Amino acid sequence: MRRLTVAVLAAVLVVAAAGCGSSSKKSSSASGSSSSSNSGGAYGGSGGASSGAKAAGSKLKLAADEEGKLYFNPSKLSAKAGKATLVMNNPKTTGKMHGIAVEGNGLDKDGKVVGPGSTSTLSVTLKPGKYTFYCPVPGHRQGGMQGTLTVQ
């Protein structure tokens, strides 16, 4: 009985250890893949419209205005060509539905529209050039909720 218990315990430990290892599959995790040139937190500060944010790889973070005004923070992003994931935070305080969409260079793709306190994520493959990111909720883009994404 004791040998069976030890064998089962050993098998459980092997399975658990295998799950803790790293994977060779590439991931777009936040660890080291993005940085903000703003000092206002993960989604930039009030100066985001002029200073922008850069991503070293695949993850670009932005947020809707906390007070519900129709703009993104930051309104300028830059990325390297290739696969990119835009992660738009819709703060609880907005009181509005928001989403993220990207168009330009033959691309026109919308992410999910989400309520306050949620996040909309959009993955796209980008070629070098200029793109426009915007909120796909009717009237929001026309109200100024858009920005520029420069891809090198």
VMD Tcl script that builds the backbone (N, CA, C; Angstrom):
set m [mol new atoms 456]
animate dup $m
set s [atomselect $m all]
$s set {name element resname resid chain x y z} {
  {N N MET 1 A 0.826 -1.186 0.000}
  {CA C MET 1 A 0.000 0.000 0.000}
  {C C MET 1 A 0.869 1.248 0.000}
  {N N ARG 2 A 1.940 1.189 0.798}
  {CA C ARG 2 A 2.820 2.347 0.899}
  {C C ARG 2 A 3.529 2.609 -0.433}
  {N N ARG 3 A 3.947 1.554 -1.149}
  {CA C ARG 3 A 4.598 1.714 -2.447}
  {C C ARG 3 A 3.649 2.352 -3.449}
  {N N LEU 4 A 2.396 2.000 -3.413}
  {CA C LEU 4 A 1.402 2.574 -4.312}
  {C C LEU 4 A 1.230 4.057 -4.027}
  {N N THR 5 A 1.172 4.428 -2.766}
  {CA C THR 5 A 1.023 5.835 -2.380}
  {C C THR 5 A 2.226 6.643 -2.848}
  {N N VAL 6 A 3.422 6.104 -2.661}
  {CA C VAL 6 A 4.642 6.790 -3.087}
  {C C VAL 6 A 4.652 6.930 -4.605}
  {N N ALA 7 A 4.247 5.904 -5.320}
  {CA C ALA 7 A 4.230 5.941 -6.783}
  {C C ALA 7 A 3.233 6.987 -7.285}
  {N N VAL 8 A 2.055 7.045 -6.676}
  {CA C VAL 8 A 1.045 8.025 -7.070}
  {C C VAL 8 A 1.551 9.443 -6.777}
  {N N LEU 9 A 2.142 9.631 -5.610}
  {CA C LEU 9 A 2.682 10.938 -5.238}
  {C C LEU 9 A 3.775 11.369 -6.215}
  {N N ALA 10 A 4.645 10.453 -6.584}
  {CA C ALA 10 A 5.721 10.756 -7.536}
  {C C ALA 10 A 5.137 11.153 -8.887}
  {N N ALA 11 A 4.113 10.438 -9.342}
  {CA C ALA 11 A 3.485 10.757 -10.622}
  {C C ALA 11 A 2.844 12.147 -10.588}
  {N N VAL 12 A 2.200 12.489 -9.485}
  {CA C VAL 12 A 1.581 13.812 -9.339}
  {C C VAL 12 A 2.650 14.898 -9.381}
  {N N LEU 13 A 3.775 14.690 -8.713}
  {CA C LEU 13 A 4.855 15.668 -8.720}
  {C C LEU 13 A 5.448 15.854 -10.106}
  {N N VAL 14 A 5.595 14.789 -10.871}
  {CA C VAL 14 A 6.129 14.877 -12.229}
  {C C VAL 14 A 5.180 15.704 -13.099}
  {N N VAL 15 A 3.895 15.453 -13.002}
  {CA C VAL 15 A 2.912 16.202 -13.785}
  {C C VAL 15 A 2.910 17.670 -13.374}
  {N N ALA 16 A 2.966 17.939 -12.082}
  {CA C ALA 16 A 2.978 19.318 -11.591}
  {C C ALA 16 A 4.236 20.042 -12.049}
  {N N ALA 17 A 5.383 19.382 -11.995}
  {CA C ALA 17 A 6.635 20.005 -12.428}
  {C C ALA 17 A 6.607 20.289 -13.921}
  {N N ALA 18 A 6.024 19.413 -14.702}
  {CA C ALA 18 A 5.933 19.627 -16.151}
  {C C ALA 18 A 5.091 20.852 -16.455}
  {N N GLY 19 A 4.075 21.104 -15.686}
  {CA C GLY 19 A 3.216 22.266 -15.902}
  {C C GLY 19 A 3.882 23.572 -15.545}
  {N N CYS 20 A 4.946 23.551 -14.738}
  {CA C CYS 20 A 5.633 24.771 -14.308}
  {C C CYS 20 A 6.721 25.188 -15.272}
  {N N GLY 21 A 7.102 24.354 -16.207}
  {CA C GLY 21 A 8.179 24.674 -17.131}
  {C C GLY 21 A 7.770 25.707 -18.144}
  {N N SER 22 A 8.750 26.215 -18.884}
  {CA C SER 22 A 8.434 27.202 -19.905}
  {C C SER 22 A 8.048 26.495 -21.185}
  {N N SER 23 A 7.325 27.200 -21.999}
  {CA C SER 23 A 6.851 26.658 -23.258}
  {C C SER 23 A 7.648 27.281 -24.387}
  {N N SER 24 A 7.843 26.558 -25.467}
  {CA C SER 24 A 8.534 27.121 -26.613}
  {C C SER 24 A 7.588 27.946 -27.468}
  {N N LYS 25 A 6.316 27.908 -27.170}
  {CA C LYS 25 A 5.327 28.682 -27.908}
  {C C LYS 25 A 5.502 30.164 -27.581}
  {N N LYS 26 A 5.540 31.004 -28.622}
  {CA C LYS 26 A 5.694 32.442 -28.396}
  {C C LYS 26 A 4.416 33.003 -27.811}
  {N N SER 27 A 4.586 33.961 -26.920}
  {CA C SER 27 A 3.452 34.562 -26.240}
  {C C SER 27 A 3.571 36.072 -26.300}
  {N N SER 28 A 2.433 36.758 -26.204}
  {CA C SER 28 A 2.447 38.222 -26.185}
  {C C SER 28 A 2.174 38.705 -24.774}
  {N N SER 29 A 2.895 38.112 -23.830}
  {CA C SER 29 A 2.696 38.514 -22.445}
  {C C SER 29 A 3.255 39.905 -22.216}
  {N N ALA 30 A 2.811 40.534 -21.147}
  {CA C ALA 30 A 3.201 41.901 -20.854}
  {C C ALA 30 A 4.625 41.999 -20.323}
  {N N SER 31 A 5.241 40.910 -19.938}
  {CA C SER 31 A 6.557 40.993 -19.320}
  {C C SER 31 A 7.597 41.458 -20.317}
  {N N GLY 32 A 7.920 42.725 -20.232}
  {CA C GLY 32 A 8.959 43.281 -21.065}
  {C C GLY 32 A 8.558 43.560 -22.488}
  {N N SER 33 A 7.334 43.373 -22.891}
  {CA C SER 33 A 6.982 43.569 -24.281}
  {C C SER 33 A 6.410 44.937 -24.568}
  {N N SER 34 A 6.140 45.732 -23.565}
  {CA C SER 34 A 5.666 47.073 -23.850}
  {C C SER 34 A 6.161 48.033 -22.804}
  {N N SER 35 A 6.245 49.272 -23.224}
  {CA C SER 35 A 6.626 50.297 -22.284}
  {C C SER 35 A 5.901 51.567 -22.632}
  {N N SER 36 A 5.676 52.395 -21.667}
  {CA C SER 36 A 4.995 53.650 -21.887}
  {C C SER 36 A 5.942 54.781 -21.602}
  {N N SER 37 A 5.932 55.800 -22.481}
  {CA C SER 37 A 6.786 56.939 -22.234}
  {C C SER 37 A 6.100 57.942 -21.332}
  {N N ASN 38 A 4.943 57.618 -20.832}
  {CA C ASN 38 A 4.205 58.478 -19.914}
  {C C ASN 38 A 4.479 58.045 -18.490}
  {N N SER 39 A 4.251 58.940 -17.547}
  {CA C SER 39 A 4.454 58.594 -16.152}
  {C C SER 39 A 3.142 58.411 -15.419}
  {N N GLY 40 A 2.044 58.313 -16.141}
  {CA C GLY 40 A 0.737 58.256 -15.510}
  {C C GLY 40 A 0.186 56.870 -15.316}
  {N N GLY 41 A 1.008 55.861 -15.184}
  {CA C GLY 41 A 0.505 54.515 -14.923}
  {C C GLY 41 A 0.531 53.658 -16.164}
  {N N ALA 42 A -0.110 52.485 -16.055}
  {CA C ALA 42 A -0.064 51.490 -17.123}
  {C C ALA 42 A -0.682 51.977 -18.421}
  {N N TYR 43 A -1.617 52.889 -18.360}
  {CA C TYR 43 A -2.296 53.337 -19.566}
  {C C TYR 43 A -1.954 54.778 -19.900}
  {N N GLY 44 A -0.888 55.311 -19.334}
  {CA C GLY 44 A -0.447 56.662 -19.657}
  {C C GLY 44 A -1.116 57.698 -18.800}
  {N N GLY 45 A -0.567 58.886 -18.827}
  {CA C GLY 45 A -1.112 59.996 -18.050}
  {C C GLY 45 A -1.813 60.978 -18.946}
  {N N SER 46 A -2.131 62.162 -18.421}
  {CA C SER 46 A -2.863 63.141 -19.196}
  {C C SER 46 A -2.041 63.699 -20.336}
  {N N GLY 47 A -0.716 63.550 -20.305}
  {CA C GLY 47 A 0.132 64.033 -21.378}
  {C C GLY 47 A 0.254 63.047 -22.514}
  {N N GLY 48 A -0.499 61.979 -22.534}
  {CA C GLY 48 A -0.386 60.924 -23.531}
  {C C GLY 48 A -0.643 61.375 -24.940}
  {N N ALA 49 A -1.444 62.412 -25.143}
  {CA C ALA 49 A -1.777 62.839 -26.486}
  {C C ALA 49 A -0.549 63.327 -27.234}
  {N N SER 50 A 0.442 63.888 -26.551}
  {CA C SER 50 A 1.605 64.405 -27.237}
  {C C SER 50 A 2.812 63.488 -27.142}
  {N N SER 51 A 2.943 62.708 -26.085}
  {CA C SER 51 A 4.151 61.916 -25.916}
  {C C SER 51 A 4.039 60.514 -26.488}
  {N N GLY 52 A 2.865 59.927 -26.554}
  {CA C GLY 52 A 2.673 58.612 -27.137}
  {C C GLY 52 A 3.211 57.484 -26.294}
  {N N ALA 53 A 3.120 56.262 -26.833}
  {CA C ALA 53 A 3.629 55.082 -26.154}
  {C C ALA 53 A 4.272 54.201 -27.199}
  {N N LYS 54 A 5.274 53.419 -26.795}
  {CA C LYS 54 A 5.967 52.535 -27.717}
  {C C LYS 54 A 5.873 51.108 -27.223}
  {N N ALA 55 A 5.858 50.195 -28.156}
  {CA C ALA 55 A 5.878 48.785 -27.792}
  {C C ALA 55 A 7.096 48.152 -28.432}
  {N N ALA 56 A 7.862 47.420 -27.663}
  {CA C ALA 56 A 9.043 46.758 -28.181}
  {C C ALA 56 A 8.657 45.543 -28.997}
  {N N GLY 57 A 7.417 45.100 -28.866}
  {CA C GLY 57 A 7.003 43.923 -29.591}
  {C C GLY 57 A 5.547 43.958 -29.940}
  {N N SER 58 A 4.765 43.211 -29.197}
  {CA C SER 58 A 3.425 42.925 -29.672}
  {C C SER 58 A 2.274 43.477 -28.855}
  {N N LYS 59 A 2.510 44.100 -27.726}
  {CA C LYS 59 A 1.375 44.524 -26.902}
  {C C LYS 59 A 1.360 46.032 -26.743}
  {N N LEU 60 A 0.248 46.654 -27.145}
  {CA C LEU 60 A 0.067 48.101 -27.037}
  {C C LEU 60 A -1.096 48.369 -26.100}
  {N N LYS 61 A -0.846 49.143 -25.048}
  {CA C LYS 61 A -1.888 49.425 -24.063}
  {C C LYS 61 A -2.384 50.854 -24.213}
  {N N LEU 62 A -3.690 51.017 -24.097}
  {CA C LEU 62 A -4.305 52.320 -24.098}
  {C C LEU 62 A -5.586 52.248 -23.293}
  {N N ALA 63 A -6.172 53.408 -23.022}
  {CA C ALA 63 A -7.386 53.438 -22.214}
  {C C ALA 63 A -8.326 54.521 -22.708}
  {N N ALA 64 A -9.603 54.301 -22.463}
  {CA C ALA 64 A -10.601 55.340 -22.693}
  {C C ALA 64 A -10.454 56.353 -21.560}
  {N N ASP 65 A -10.909 57.574 -21.802}
  {CA C ASP 65 A -10.836 58.609 -20.778}
  {C C ASP 65 A -11.649 58.192 -19.557}
  {N N GLU 66 A -11.092 58.375 -18.366}
  {CA C GLU 66 A -11.741 57.960 -17.123}
  {C C GLU 66 A -13.039 58.712 -16.848}
  {N N GLU 67 A -13.151 59.936 -17.362}
  {CA C GLU 67 A -14.339 60.759 -17.108}
  {C C GLU 67 A -15.424 60.585 -18.168}
  {N N GLY 68 A -15.170 59.734 -19.161}
  {CA C GLY 68 A -16.170 59.479 -20.186}
  {C C GLY 68 A -16.078 60.385 -21.394}
  {N N LYS 69 A -15.037 61.228 -21.467}
  {CA C LYS 69 A -14.841 62.061 -22.653}
  {C C LYS 69 A -14.390 61.168 -23.797}
  {N N LEU 70 A -14.618 61.624 -25.019}
  {CA C LEU 70 A -14.354 60.793 -26.185}
  {C C LEU 70 A -12.923 60.956 -26.699}
  {N N TYR 71 A -11.974 60.354 -25.974}
  {CA C TYR 71 A -10.608 60.261 -26.462}
  {C C TYR 71 A -9.901 59.102 -25.774}
  {N N PHE 72 A -8.806 58.666 -26.425}
  {CA C PHE 72 A -7.963 57.605 -25.880}
  {C C PHE 72 A -6.749 58.231 -25.206}
  {N N ASN 73 A -6.209 57.500 -24.254}
  {CA C ASN 73 A -4.988 57.909 -23.601}
  {C C ASN 73 A -4.020 56.738 -23.657}
  {N N PRO 74 A -2.946 56.811 -24.402}
  {CA C PRO 74 A -2.502 57.900 -25.255}
  {C C PRO 74 A -3.214 57.885 -26.602}
  {N N SER 75 A -3.038 58.969 -27.363}
  {CA C SER 75 A -3.661 59.045 -28.681}
  {C C SER 75 A -2.655 58.760 -29.791}
  {N N LYS 76 A -1.394 58.518 -29.414}
  {CA C LYS 76 A -0.364 58.149 -30.386}
  {C C LYS 76 A 0.360 56.909 -29.886}
  {N N LEU 77 A 0.449 55.919 -30.772}
  {CA C LEU 77 A 1.141 54.676 -30.452}
  {C C LEU 77 A 2.134 54.385 -31.561}
  {N N SER 78 A 3.163 53.610 -31.248}
  {CA C SER 78 A 4.090 53.140 -32.274}
  {C C SER 78 A 4.432 51.688 -31.991}
  {N N ALA 79 A 4.729 50.968 -33.065}
  {CA C ALA 79 A 5.027 49.542 -32.946}
  {C C ALA 79 A 5.928 49.123 -34.084}
  {N N LYS 80 A 6.514 47.958 -33.950}
  {CA C LYS 80 A 7.287 47.360 -35.031}
  {C C LYS 80 A 6.326 46.543 -35.889}
  {N N ALA 81 A 6.675 46.384 -37.150}
  {CA C ALA 81 A 5.856 45.593 -38.066}
  {C C ALA 81 A 5.733 44.165 -37.553}
  {N N GLY 82 A 4.595 43.558 -37.828}
  {CA C GLY 82 A 4.336 42.191 -37.405}
  {C C GLY 82 A 3.053 42.121 -36.600}
  {N N LYS 83 A 2.920 41.053 -35.853}
  {CA C LYS 83 A 1.713 40.857 -35.057}
  {C C LYS 83 A 1.713 41.793 -33.850}
  {N N ALA 84 A 0.585 42.429 -33.620}
  {CA C ALA 84 A 0.436 43.332 -32.478}
  {C C ALA 84 A -0.923 43.097 -31.836}
  {N N THR 85 A -0.977 43.289 -30.537}
  {CA C THR 85 A -2.225 43.185 -29.798}
  {C C THR 85 A -2.471 44.516 -29.108}
  {N N LEU 86 A -3.606 45.135 -29.431}
  {CA C LEU 86 A -4.010 46.367 -28.771}
  {C C LEU 86 A -4.919 45.991 -27.618}
  {N N VAL 87 A -4.621 46.514 -26.443}
  {CA C VAL 87 A -5.396 46.222 -25.247}
  {C C VAL 87 A -5.945 47.553 -24.728}
  {N N MET 88 A -7.264 47.730 -24.867}
  {CA C MET 88 A -7.911 48.977 -24.480}
  {C C MET 88 A -8.695 48.768 -23.192}
  {N N ASN 89 A -8.304 49.515 -22.157}
  {CA C ASN 89 A -8.991 49.474 -20.873}
  {C C ASN 89 A -10.135 50.484 -20.897}
  {N N ASN 90 A -11.331 50.051 -20.530}
  {CA C ASN 90 A -12.473 50.955 -20.386}
  {C C ASN 90 A -12.716 51.092 -18.882}
  {N N PRO 91 A -12.195 52.175 -18.273}
  {CA C PRO 91 A -12.319 52.329 -16.814}
  {C C PRO 91 A -13.774 52.298 -16.335}
  {N N LYS 92 A -13.970 51.851 -15.108}
  {CA C LYS 92 A -15.312 51.766 -14.514}
  {C C LYS 92 A -16.015 53.110 -14.498}
  {N N THR 93 A -15.242 54.192 -14.421}
  {CA C THR 93 A -15.814 55.530 -14.266}
  {C C THR 93 A -16.313 56.163 -15.561}
  {N N THR 94 A -16.110 55.513 -16.717}
  {CA C THR 94 A -16.502 56.137 -17.987}
  {C C THR 94 A -18.009 56.256 -18.148}
  {N N GLY 95 A -18.718 55.237 -17.678}
  {CA C GLY 95 A -20.166 55.230 -17.857}
  {C C GLY 95 A -20.598 54.972 -19.286}
  {N N LYS 96 A -19.657 54.556 -20.153}
  {CA C LYS 96 A -19.957 54.356 -21.572}
  {C C LYS 96 A -19.356 53.052 -22.083}
  {N N MET 97 A -19.965 52.539 -23.146}
  {CA C MET 97 A -19.411 51.402 -23.873}
  {C C MET 97 A -18.291 51.936 -24.761}
  {N N HIS 98 A -17.192 51.161 -24.885}
  {CA C HIS 98 A -16.084 51.531 -25.769}
  {C C HIS 98 A -15.475 50.264 -26.345}
  {N N GLY 99 A -14.732 50.439 -27.414}
  {CA C GLY 99 A -14.016 49.338 -28.035}
  {C C GLY 99 A -12.782 49.866 -28.719}
  {N N ILE 100 A -12.091 48.980 -29.429}
  {CA C ILE 100 A -10.904 49.376 -30.173}
  {C C ILE 100 A -10.995 48.779 -31.569}
  {N N ALA 101 A -10.622 49.581 -32.564}
  {CA C ALA 101 A -10.596 49.153 -33.962}
  {C C ALA 101 A -9.374 49.791 -34.613}
  {N N VAL 102 A -8.898 49.175 -35.701}
  {CA C VAL 102 A -7.730 49.684 -36.420}
  {C C VAL 102 A -8.030 49.637 -37.908}
  {N N GLU 103 A -7.620 50.715 -38.612}
  {CA C GLU 103 A -7.721 50.706 -40.067}
  {C C GLU 103 A -6.527 51.417 -40.679}
  {N N GLY 104 A -6.217 51.016 -41.903}
  {CA C GLY 104 A -5.116 51.605 -42.656}
  {C C GLY 104 A -4.319 50.530 -43.353}
  {N N ASN 105 A -3.658 50.885 -44.459}
  {CA C ASN 105 A -2.828 49.950 -45.220}
  {C C ASN 105 A -3.564 48.659 -45.566}
  {N N GLY 106 A -4.828 48.781 -45.927}
  {CA C GLY 106 A -5.629 47.620 -46.316}
  {C C GLY 106 A -6.240 46.862 -45.154}
  {N N LEU 107 A -6.005 47.301 -43.944}
  {CA C LEU 107 A -6.542 46.648 -42.744}
  {C C LEU 107 A -7.738 47.435 -42.220}
  {N N ASP 108 A -8.779 46.744 -41.835}
  {CA C ASP 108 A -9.940 47.364 -41.193}
  {C C ASP 108 A -10.558 46.304 -40.289}
  {N N LYS 109 A -10.222 46.370 -38.989}
  {CA C LYS 109 A -10.646 45.322 -38.068}
  {C C LYS 109 A -11.137 45.935 -36.763}
  {N N ASP 110 A -12.276 45.452 -36.282}
  {CA C ASP 110 A -12.869 45.926 -35.034}
  {C C ASP 110 A -12.731 44.878 -33.938}
  {N N GLY 111 A -12.436 45.361 -32.733}
  {CA C GLY 111 A -12.439 44.516 -31.551}
  {C C GLY 111 A -13.808 44.568 -30.900}
  {N N LYS 112 A -13.957 43.872 -29.815}
  {CA C LYS 112 A -15.227 43.799 -29.097}
  {C C LYS 112 A -15.513 45.111 -28.366}
  {N N VAL 113 A -16.772 45.543 -28.397}
  {CA C VAL 113 A -17.213 46.703 -27.618}
  {C C VAL 113 A -17.537 46.201 -26.216}
  {N N VAL 114 A -16.994 46.900 -25.192}
  {CA C VAL 114 A -17.134 46.439 -23.813}
  {C C VAL 114 A -17.677 47.549 -22.924}
  {N N GLY 115 A -18.254 47.156 -21.827}
  {CA C GLY 115 A -18.798 48.088 -20.856}
  {C C GLY 115 A -17.730 48.613 -19.912}
  {N N PRO 116 A -18.108 49.583 -19.073}
  {CA C PRO 116 A -17.171 50.140 -18.101}
  {C C PRO 116 A -16.591 49.044 -17.200}
  {N N GLY 117 A -15.295 49.159 -16.934}
  {CA C GLY 117 A -14.610 48.179 -16.089}
  {C C GLY 117 A -14.107 46.972 -16.841}
  {N N SER 118 A -14.204 46.978 -18.179}
  {CA C SER 118 A -13.774 45.835 -18.984}
  {C C SER 118 A -12.654 46.228 -19.943}
  {N N THR 119 A -12.116 45.223 -20.626}
  {CA C THR 119 A -11.015 45.418 -21.556}
  {C C THR 119 A -11.379 44.853 -22.915}
  {N N SER 120 A -11.078 45.605 -23.969}
  {CA C SER 120 A -11.251 45.140 -25.343}
  {C C SER 120 A -9.870 44.853 -25.906}
  {N N THR 121 A -9.703 43.687 -26.511}
  {CA C THR 121 A -8.423 43.280 -27.062}
  {C C THR 121 A -8.580 42.995 -28.547}
  {N N LEU 122 A -7.624 43.479 -29.338}
  {CA C LEU 122 A -7.662 43.291 -30.786}
  {C C LEU 122 A -6.270 42.901 -31.263}
  {N N SER 123 A -6.156 41.752 -31.921}
  {CA C SER 123 A -4.878 41.308 -32.481}
  {C C SER 123 A -4.893 41.517 -33.985}
  {N N VAL 124 A -3.811 42.121 -34.496}
  {CA C VAL 124 A -3.700 42.428 -35.919}
  {C C VAL 124 A -2.263 42.188 -36.374}
  {N N THR 125 A -2.093 42.020 -37.673}
  {CA C THR 125 A -0.766 41.951 -38.267}
  {C C THR 125 A -0.550 43.243 -39.025}
  {N N LEU 126 A 0.512 43.965 -38.672}
  {CA C LEU 126 A 0.745 45.303 -39.193}
  {C C LEU 126 A 1.951 45.354 -40.121}
  {N N LYS 127 A 1.796 46.102 -41.223}
  {CA C LYS 127 A 2.889 46.410 -42.138}
  {C C LYS 127 A 3.384 47.805 -41.780}
  {N N PRO 128 A 4.591 48.154 -42.172}
  {CA C PRO 128 A 5.067 49.510 -41.908}
  {C C PRO 128 A 4.122 50.562 -42.506}
  {N N GLY 129 A 3.922 51.642 -41.791}
  {CA C GLY 129 A 3.062 52.725 -42.266}
  {C C GLY 129 A 2.264 53.328 -41.128}
  {N N LYS 130 A 1.292 54.140 -41.492}
  {CA C LYS 130 A 0.436 54.808 -40.501}
  {C C LYS 130 A -0.951 54.173 -40.518}
  {N N TYR 131 A -1.500 54.004 -39.313}
  {CA C TYR 131 A -2.823 53.445 -39.117}
  {C C TYR 131 A -3.612 54.386 -38.214}
  {N N THR 132 A -4.917 54.226 -38.241}
  {CA C THR 132 A -5.780 54.948 -37.321}
  {C C THR 132 A -6.424 53.917 -36.405}
  {N N PHE 133 A -6.323 54.130 -35.084}
  {CA C PHE 133 A -7.095 53.308 -34.155}
  {C C PHE 133 A -8.220 54.189 -33.645}
  {N N TYR 134 A -9.367 53.571 -33.397}
  {CA C TYR 134 A -10.553 54.341 -33.030}
  {C C TYR 134 A -11.541 53.483 -32.264}
  {N N CYS 135 A -12.530 54.149 -31.664}
  {CA C CYS 135 A -13.604 53.450 -30.973}
  {C C CYS 135 A -14.716 53.182 -31.990}
  {N N PRO 136 A -15.119 51.904 -32.156}
  {CA C PRO 136 A -16.135 51.570 -33.145}
  {C C PRO 136 A -17.589 51.826 -32.712}
  {N N VAL 137 A -17.800 52.352 -31.503}
  {CA C VAL 137 A -19.162 52.670 -31.061}
  {C C VAL 137 A -19.657 53.838 -31.918}
  {N N PRO 138 A -20.857 53.741 -32.504}
  {CA C PRO 138 A -21.370 54.818 -33.353}
  {C C PRO 138 A -21.280 56.188 -32.675}
  {N N GLY 139 A -20.684 57.144 -33.413}
  {CA C GLY 139 A -20.551 58.507 -32.939}
  {C C GLY 139 A -19.280 58.798 -32.164}
  {N N HIS 140 A -18.615 57.772 -31.631}
  {CA C HIS 140 A -17.425 58.017 -30.811}
  {C C HIS 140 A -16.231 58.473 -31.649}
  {N N ARG 141 A -16.000 57.820 -32.787}
  {CA C ARG 141 A -14.885 58.243 -33.642}
  {C C ARG 141 A -15.123 59.669 -34.142}
  {N N GLN 142 A -16.335 59.936 -34.557}
  {CA C GLN 142 A -16.670 61.267 -35.045}
  {C C GLN 142 A -16.525 62.311 -33.938}
  {N N GLY 143 A -16.684 61.893 -32.694}
  {CA C GLY 143 A -16.536 62.775 -31.546}
  {C C GLY 143 A -15.087 62.969 -31.120}
  {N N GLY 144 A -14.152 62.328 -31.808}
  {CA C GLY 144 A -12.736 62.518 -31.522}
  {C C GLY 144 A -12.033 61.341 -30.888}
  {N N MET 145 A -12.718 60.218 -30.719}
  {CA C MET 145 A -12.101 59.065 -30.061}
  {C C MET 145 A -11.330 58.229 -31.082}
  {N N GLN 146 A -10.155 58.757 -31.466}
  {CA C GLN 146 A -9.278 58.084 -32.399}
  {C C GLN 146 A -7.849 58.533 -32.164}
  {N N GLY 147 A -6.923 57.789 -32.737}
  {CA C GLY 147 A -5.517 58.131 -32.593}
  {C C GLY 147 A -4.722 57.577 -33.753}
  {N N THR 148 A -3.411 57.804 -33.705}
  {CA C THR 148 A -2.518 57.381 -34.780}
  {C C THR 148 A -1.575 56.294 -34.276}
  {N N LEU 149 A -1.438 55.254 -35.071}
  {CA C LEU 149 A -0.505 54.157 -34.810}
  {C C LEU 149 A 0.525 54.160 -35.922}
  {N N THR 150 A 1.767 54.396 -35.566}
  {CA C THR 150 A 2.859 54.415 -36.538}
  {C C THR 150 A 3.619 53.097 -36.419}
  {N N VAL 151 A 3.770 52.411 -37.555}
  {CA C VAL 151 A 4.433 51.101 -37.578}
  {C C VAL 151 A 5.698 51.207 -38.412}
  {N N GLN 152 A 6.806 50.743 -37.820}
  {CA C GLN 152 A 8.103 50.781 -38.517}
  {C C GLN 152 A 8.579 49.397 -38.846}
}
mol reanalyze $m
mol bondsrecalc $m
mol representation Tube
mol addrep $m
